[in-house]
Structure formats: structure tokens, C-alpha cells
């Protein structure tokens, strides 16, 4: 079964809007796992509009499954992740002002930089995933960085799903097959939801993990968090 990691950034955004601890981010992380999620993803940004740096220590104490921290590998980010030592770090190329992660690394152009960063995390036993656009031509250079996994950006797939799902999933399938050829694990994320997740799971070979936040939290407003997580898990069977 492909694993579900719940991104709780939007829970933190809601909390931060009132300056108090409601909703309680740590409790929500614990509840997500209690309700069946295999792990928790966070993306601490420089402006701390979502998850904050001081949340990471508290989350590390309570998360029983996989803890995945994603972000741009700035010196501050690298230092904090090495301190926390989560199970997985996902490297994204976002500039500090980015609204969301909407494109992956050019692993050819940034090969030397990524190789250096990946090595620092792997020395501490942290599994590394690189956020990547679905392009099989980027897999060989991703392999050369030493990364354990790549996370395919699924925004374009999600946007094109209703129009022509078979066409928009093609490059993901091709990239997944190339990743298998090089022995790289496969994650995916961005705008996956209850409508498009099962088809993606069925078509993309070797998918190990999906990270879902925005759509899942939106669905939870209607269905409740426990029921929503169960609904997403059924799409991954």
C-alpha cells in the first residue's frame, strides 16, 4: 500500500491567524496518525506563516510514524533539519516568497549543489527526497546527487485530470519507470485529492508515498478529519 503523509501546514496557518494555540498543531499531528495516516509532513517557510521552526521539536517528540520536513535547503533550514533529524527531508527549490511549491529542481543545472546538500543529510541517516517535475530526463542526474527518492510534482496532472487524465499522467509513468531503473524511490504530491488520487495510484508504478495537505484539510471541513483520512487511505489501496 502506498503511504499517506498528511501535510499539516494549513492547520498551522489557521492557528497562526489568531495568535493562540487553536487548533493545537501537535494534537492534530497525533490525531492524524491515530486516524490511520502513516506520517506527517511540514514545510516551515522563512516567514513562518505556516509551521514554525519551534514547532518542529514538539512534533518530533510525538510523531510515531514518518516525520517528513520539506523546504528550500538554505543554511538555516539545513541546520534545523540536522538538529531535528526527521525520518525524511524533502528538498524543494522554492524562493522565500513562494506561495506554494509549484515546480521541481533542475537536477542537471543544480547537480553539484544538490549533491553537497544530500550528502550532509545522509551522513546523519536522514532519508532524502528531491522535489522533481515529471521528466524522465532528470532522473539520471537525480541519481547522481545520491538522493534516496524523488517526489514528483503533481500540480499539472491535477489541473489536467478532468480534461485528459490519461495524457497528463503519461510523463509521471515514464519518470516512475526511469526512477525504478536507477533504484530511486518514488513519492508524489501537490493538489492530489479524492477525485484524482486513485487513478494516479493505479497508473504510476512503484509509488511509495503521497503527501497531501490542502485538499485533505479542505475535505475535513465537510467530512471530519478522521473520516477524511479514511477516505484518502481507501484511494491508496
DRENGUDO-534548 format. One line per field, with one value per residue (C-alpha): residue number from 1; x, y, z. Coordinates in pm, 1 decimal, padded with zeros to 6 digits. Last residue first. Layout:
BEGIN
seq <- (NUM, ...)
x <- (X, ...)
y <- (Y, ...)
z <- (Z, ...)
REM end
This chain:
BEGIN
seq <- (237, 236, 235, 234, 233, 232, 231, 230, 229, 228, 227, 226, 225, 224, 223, 222, 221, 220, 219, 218, 217, 216, 215, 214, 213, 212, 211, 210, 209, 208, 207, 206, 205, 204, 203, 202, 201, 200, 199, 198, 197, 196, 195, 194, 193, 192, 191, 190, 189, 188, 187, 186, 185, 184, 183, 182, 181, 180, 179, 178, 177, 176, 175, 174, 173, 172, 171, 170, 169, 168, 167, 166, 165, 164, 163, 162, 161, 160, 159, 158, 157, 156, 155, 154, 153, 152, 151, 150, 149, 148, 147, 146, 145, 144, 143, 142, 141, 140, 139, 138, 137, 136, 135, 134, 133, 132, 131, 130, 129, 128, 127, 126, 125, 124, 123, 122, 121, 120, 119, 118, 117, 116, 115, 114, 113, 112, 111, 110, 109, 108, 107, 106, 105, 104, 103, 102, 101, 100, 99, 98, 97, 96, 95, 94, 93, 92, 91, 90, 89, 88, 87, 86, 85, 84, 83, 82, 81, 80, 79, 78, 77, 76, 75, 74, 73, 72, 71, 70, 69, 68, 67, 66, 65, 64, 63, 62, 61, 60, 59, 58, 57, 56, 55, 54, 53, 52, 51, 50, 49, 48, 47, 46, 45, 44, 43, 42, 41, 40, 39, 38, 37, 36, 35, 34, 33, 32, 31, 30, 29, 28, 27, 26, 25, 24, 23, 22, 21, 20, 19, 18, 17, 16, 15, 14, 13, 12, 11, 10, 9, 8, 7, 6, 5, 4, 3, 2, 1)
x <- (-00530.0, -00445.4, -00795.3, -00912.4, -00649.9, -00793.9, -01142.0, -01004.9, -00819.5, -01142.7, -01342.0, -01096.8, -01067.0, -01436.9, -01637.3, -01710.4, -01423.5, -01206.4, -01232.5, -01049.6, -00780.3, -00733.2, -00723.5, -00454.6, -00236.3, -00140.4, 00198.8, 00192.4, 00418.8, 00568.8, 00459.9, 00631.7, 00428.0, 00209.0, -00126.2, -00320.6, -00203.1, -00271.2, -00622.1, -00685.8, -00567.2, -00763.8, -01105.6, -01019.2, -00736.1, -00380.1, -00306.0, 00068.4, 00245.9, 00435.4, 00691.3, 00908.4, 01214.1, 01525.5, 01673.9, 01800.8, 01563.7, 01284.5, 01331.0, 01309.3, 00980.6, 00846.3, 00951.0, 00764.7, 00454.7, 00462.8, 00512.4, 00198.3, -00030.7, -00144.8, -00248.6, -00451.1, -00621.5, -00747.7, -00961.1, -01066.3, -00710.2, -00538.9, -00507.0, -00418.4, -00154.4, -00008.7, 00012.6, 00157.5, 00518.3, 00701.7, 00884.5, 01223.3, 01382.5, 01709.0, 01914.8, 02280.7, 02304.4, 02396.6, 02055.8, 01891.3, 02118.8, 01990.0, 01631.5, 01609.0, 01544.3, 01247.4, 01062.0, 00779.0, 00895.0, 01105.0, 01106.5, 01415.1, 01378.4, 01640.8, 01639.1, 01814.2, 02096.3, 02306.9, 02562.7, 02262.8, 02163.4, 02500.0, 02539.2, 02208.3, 02321.5, 02651.4, 02493.8, 02217.9, 02463.8, 02670.4, 02367.1, 02190.2, 02173.9, 02118.3, 01881.0, 01654.0, 01450.8, 01071.8, 00790.8, 00480.4, 00575.5, 00341.3, 00310.1, 00678.4, 00840.7, 01145.1, 01229.8, 01108.1, 01351.6, 01220.1, 01423.0, 01225.4, 01375.4, 01286.0, 01290.5, 01339.2, 01678.5, 01572.1, 01919.8, 02014.0, 01679.6, 01745.5, 02094.8, 01980.7, 01692.7, 01916.1, 02177.5, 01904.5, 01786.2, 01441.1, 01174.1, 01026.9, 01025.2, 00891.0, 00820.3, 00728.4, 00525.5, 00525.9, 00513.0, 00507.8, 00856.8, 00942.6, 00633.4, 00748.5, 01096.2, 00949.3, 00701.3, 00981.5, 01069.2, 00717.0, 00456.0, 00262.5, 00317.5, 00669.1, 00813.5, 01110.2, 00884.6, 00845.0, 00702.1, 00552.5, 00468.8, 00321.3, 00320.8, 00135.8, -00208.6, -00453.5, -00680.8, -00431.9, -00167.7, -00384.3, -00476.2, -00114.3, -00049.9, -00369.7, -00257.8, 00076.3, -00088.9, -00335.0, -00611.4, -00610.4, -00277.7, -00303.0, -00208.4, -00540.3, -00426.1, -00137.7, -00368.2, -00531.6, -00192.7, -00073.4, -00365.7, -00283.1, 00072.9, -00044.8, 00075.5, -00062.6, 00165.0, -00023.4, 00165.4, 00119.7, 00000.0)
y <- (00051.2, 00418.9, 00557.5, 00383.5, 00579.6, 00906.1, 00821.0, 00708.0, 01037.5, 01222.1, 01023.1, 01106.7, 01472.4, 01547.8, 01517.4, 01878.4, 02078.6, 01766.1, 01797.3, 02131.0, 01975.6, 01692.9, 01926.5, 02147.1, 01877.9, 01569.5, 01396.4, 01073.3, 00777.2, 00467.1, 00483.7, 00199.6, 00224.2, 00525.9, 00418.2, 00282.9, 00543.7, 00824.7, 00692.7, 00665.5, 01019.7, 01220.0, 01274.1, 01244.5, 01493.7, 01542.4, 01912.9, 01871.1, 01544.2, 01237.4, 00993.0, 00745.2, 00550.4, 00555.4, 00228.2, 00371.1, 00167.1, 00226.4, 00600.0, 00558.6, 00372.7, 00647.1, 00914.2, 00739.9, 00691.8, 01053.8, 01168.1, 00981.7, 01103.1, 01413.0, 01221.1, 00958.6, 01223.9, 01430.3, 01733.6, 01626.8, 01546.5, 01846.2, 02055.0, 01752.4, 01634.1, 01984.5, 02002.7, 01653.3, 01741.9, 01409.9, 01342.5, 01184.6, 00927.4, 00815.3, 01107.6, 01048.8, 01355.5, 01128.1, 00961.6, 01298.8, 01343.9, 01016.1, 01103.3, 01440.8, 01311.7, 01113.0, 01440.7, 01462.1, 01776.6, 01693.7, 01751.6, 01571.6, 01312.0, 01241.9, 00980.3, 01110.1, 00889.5, 01179.3, 01147.0, 01123.3, 01477.9, 01633.6, 01426.7, 01546.6, 01908.3, 01859.7, 01656.0, 01913.0, 02196.2, 01996.9, 01885.5, 02222.2, 02251.9, 01881.2, 01835.0, 02112.1, 02105.8, 02090.4, 02334.8, 02461.2, 02457.0, 02714.2, 03089.0, 03143.6, 03442.6, 03255.5, 03102.4, 02744.5, 02481.8, 02193.4, 01937.6, 01672.6, 01558.7, 01216.6, 01032.4, 01357.8, 01451.0, 01755.1, 01909.7, 01820.1, 01961.3, 02287.4, 02337.1, 02258.7, 02503.2, 02779.7, 02724.9, 02731.3, 02394.9, 02501.5, 02309.3, 01978.7, 01805.1, 01449.1, 01271.2, 00907.7, 00726.2, 00787.4, 01166.3, 01295.0, 01423.8, 01526.3, 01746.6, 01945.5, 01999.4, 02105.9, 02357.9, 02598.3, 02645.6, 02748.1, 02566.5, 02804.3, 03178.7, 03130.1, 03396.4, 03168.1, 02870.1, 02557.0, 02283.2, 02001.9, 01641.0, 01386.2, 01008.5, 00685.7, 00837.4, 00599.9, 00803.9, 00783.4, 00922.0, 01218.7, 01257.1, 01291.1, 01556.0, 01736.6, 01730.6, 01887.2, 02158.3, 02261.6, 02439.5, 02674.8, 02759.2, 03139.0, 03414.9, 03419.0, 03363.5, 03145.6, 02858.8, 02860.8, 02867.5, 02584.4, 02368.4, 02464.9, 02339.1, 01998.2, 01790.3, 01440.8, 01158.2, 00870.5, 00551.1, 00349.8, 00000.0)
z <- (-00155.1, -00194.7, -00252.9, 00065.6, 00259.4, 00133.9, 00260.2, 00596.7, 00631.9, 00557.6, 00813.9, 01089.2, 00993.1, 00960.8, 00638.1, 00547.1, 00696.8, 00660.2, 00282.5, 00297.7, 00520.2, 00269.5, -00029.6, 00124.5, 00277.7, 00082.9, 00069.9, -00127.0, -00057.8, -00215.6, -00579.4, -00763.9, -01081.3, -01164.1, -01312.9, -01015.3, -00766.1, -01010.7, -01077.8, -00703.9, -00629.4, -00887.6, -00730.3, -00361.0, -00395.0, -00520.3, -00543.2, -00489.2, -00409.1, -00517.3, -00377.4, -00567.5, -00454.5, -00671.7, -00796.5, -01125.9, -01341.4, -01091.4, -01130.8, -01508.1, -01470.1, -01243.3, -01492.6, -01774.6, -01559.7, -01448.7, -01807.4, -01910.1, -01628.2, -01814.9, -02126.8, -01944.0, -01731.7, -02022.7, -01934.4, -01584.8, -01478.9, -01637.1, -01321.1, -01110.2, -01355.8, -01374.2, -00994.9, -00947.3, -00866.2, -00839.7, -00515.3, -00574.9, -00350.2, -00192.7, -00320.5, -00406.7, -00629.9, -00921.2, -00904.2, -00955.5, -01256.7, -01400.6, -01315.8, -01486.5, -01839.2, -01710.5, -01657.5, -01405.5, -01221.7, -00919.6, -00545.2, -00413.6, -00137.0, 00126.8, 00403.4, 00714.4, 00844.4, 00969.0, 00687.3, 00453.3, 00541.6, 00461.7, 00144.4, 00004.9, 00045.0, -00140.2, -00420.7, -00451.1, -00506.4, -00755.1, -00955.8, -00973.0, -01352.8, -01412.3, -01119.5, -01243.2, -00926.8, -00908.4, -00967.3, -00789.5, -00422.0, -00267.8, -00218.6, -00293.1, -00119.2, 00016.7, -00325.6, -00360.8, -00493.7, -00280.5, -00083.6, 00101.6, 00431.7, 00568.9, 00901.5, 01089.7, 01238.5, 01442.7, 01461.3, 01103.3, 00994.9, 01179.4, 01034.8, 00680.4, 00706.4, 00836.6, 00565.4, 00297.8, 00167.1, 00046.1, 00232.0, 00334.3, 00670.3, 00673.8, 01003.2, 00947.1, 01210.5, 01585.1, 01580.3, 01939.6, 02022.2, 01664.9, 01661.9, 01963.0, 01816.3, 01482.6, 01617.7, 01713.4, 01346.7, 01262.1, 01055.6, 00834.1, 00800.1, 00935.6, 00700.6, 00620.9, 00542.8, 00754.5, 00531.5, 00736.6, 00653.8, 00894.9, 00865.7, 00802.8, 00844.9, 01015.5, 01243.1, 01531.6, 01297.6, 01208.4, 01576.4, 01685.2, 01421.0, 01522.6, 01886.1, 01795.7, 01589.3, 01860.3, 01672.7, 01849.6, 02007.9, 02007.7, 01764.0, 01583.3, 01223.2, 01342.0, 01428.3, 01085.5, 00913.8, 01138.8, 01026.7, 00668.9, 00715.5, 00838.6, 00541.2, 00591.4, 00477.9, 00319.2, 00234.4, -00084.7, 00000.0)
REM end
